[in-house]
Amino acid sequence: MKDYNKKKNEQLGMSHGTAANRLRKAIMFRLLQDAGKDMCFQCGEKIESVDEISIEHKVPWLDNDDPVGLFFDLDNIAFSHLSCNVGASRQHKGLRLTTKHGSKTMYSNHGCRCRICTKAETARVAAWRIKVGGRKKR
């Protein structure tokens, strides 16, 4: 059995378990695309690639009265950009942010790197550079 697993790992260039998880994620993403459900729960933008997608719980299950029930409740599952999900998980006690995507606070304080926040931060920095670059030296 060890030789068989070793052979699979060698041919795949990674462990069979890692490969199987990547395949499951790719299948899930394709099905979401086909169903038109490839929109981020956090920012509402389209999830463009399998590398961006993450599964999240709409209502945090950790430290909830029914953690097992909430964890496995398919109606409590959503899909998000990984960066949006990570940004939302940095909140205290699992509360949803009231800060909007595209704001400096969302990018700087909450670490959101979704397309909306990254684009807004890039524009903010570009505007700052123009403003600063336009000043005369004393």
N, C-alpha and C positions, 0 to 999 in steps of 0.2 A: 504494500500500500504506500509506503514511504517513497519508493521509486516512482510509482505512478504519479503521486502528488509533485514530486520533484520534476518529473518530465513535463507536467502541465505548467508548472511555474516557469521552467526554462523556456518553453515554447511561447508562453504569453509575455515573457519578459518582466513579470511581476507575479505576486502570489495569486493563486486562483481565486481566493476570497476577494482580493482587491479588484480583480478583473470582473468578477461576478457582480460586485456592488456597482462598478462603473456602468456595466451593461444594464442593470436594473434602473439606474438613474437615467440613462439615455433613453430607454424604453418609456419610462414615465414621462420624460420631457416631450418626446415625440407624441405621446397620447394627449398630453396637455395642449400641444400646438394644434393637433388635429381637431380637438374639441373647442379650440378658441379660449382656453382657460389659462393661457400663459401670461397673465397679468400679475404684477406684484401687488400683494395684499397691502404693503406699507405705502408705496408711492403711487400705485396705479399705472405705472409705465409697463410696457411690454418687456418680458424677460427674453433676451435675444439668443442666449446660448445655454447649453447644458452646464457650463462651468459657472454661470451666474446664479443658478437656481438653488433654493434651499426650501426645505419643508419647515413650517413653523406651526405652532399652536396659537389660535386666535386668542384664546383665554389661557394664560399660563397654568400648567398643571402642577408645577412644583409648589409645594406648601399649600395646596388647595385642599378643601375638605374631601374631595374625591379624586386624588391624583391619578389613579389607575383608570377610572372612568373617563376623565378628561384626556388623558394621554392617548387612549385608543378610540376616542369618539371622532369618527371621520368628518362629522359636521364641524368639528373644532380645528380641522386642518386647513391650512392655506399655503400658498406658495409665494415666495418673495425672492427678490435679489438677495444674494448672500449678504451683501453689504448693508442692505436695508434691515435685514433680520438681525444682524450683529449689532447695528446701531440701536434697534429697538430693545434688544436684550440687555443693553447697558443701563437701562432704567432701573430705578429702585422699586422693589416689590412688584415688578412685572406690570406696572401701570403703563398705559399707552401714552405716547408723547402727544402734547398739545402743540408742540412746535411743528411748523410746516416744512416740508421738504423744499430745498432751494434757499433756505435761510442760512446765514453765517453760523447761527447757533446750532443748527442741525449738523452742519459739516464740522465745525470746530469742537463743539462741546459734546455732541453725541456720536461723532465719528462715522456718520453716515456717508457712504461713498457711492450711493446710487447715481444714476446718470443725471438726474435733476440737480442733486446737491453738488456733484462734481462740476457740472456745467456752470451753475450759479457761482461757485467759488472761483472758477477760472475767469469768469467775466468780472467778478469783484476785484480780483488781483490785477487784471488787465486795466481796469478803470483806475485803480490806485496807482499803478505804474505811470499811466498817462498824467494823472494829477501831480504826482511827485516829480516826474520828468519835466513837467512844465514850469516848475519853480526855478527861480534864478538863485544862483549861489551868492552868498553875501561875502 
